[in-house]
Amino acid sequence: MTVQEKQQLSTELESLLGELPENIIDFLKEHSSTEGQMGEEEIEIDIDALSDETLFQLRKLLDGYLLGKQKSQAKVEPCEME
């Protein structure tokens, strides 16, 4: 994964911190650099320390979440009729 892709992934994670689903939070906890030392509220991830395979799994989870969120928002938005 390129440096730019890692930065994009990191930025997206930070912007979604308050709303990430449990499966992504669990994944992040499993790969956390502060395993066993963190509180329930905070997860510290060193993106550069993760393997490409792990990063691509995280990207796939995040993309799936964002796609589902986008679809649910599309259903909720009312359409205007002329």
Beta strands, then each sheet from edge to edge (+ up, - down):
end
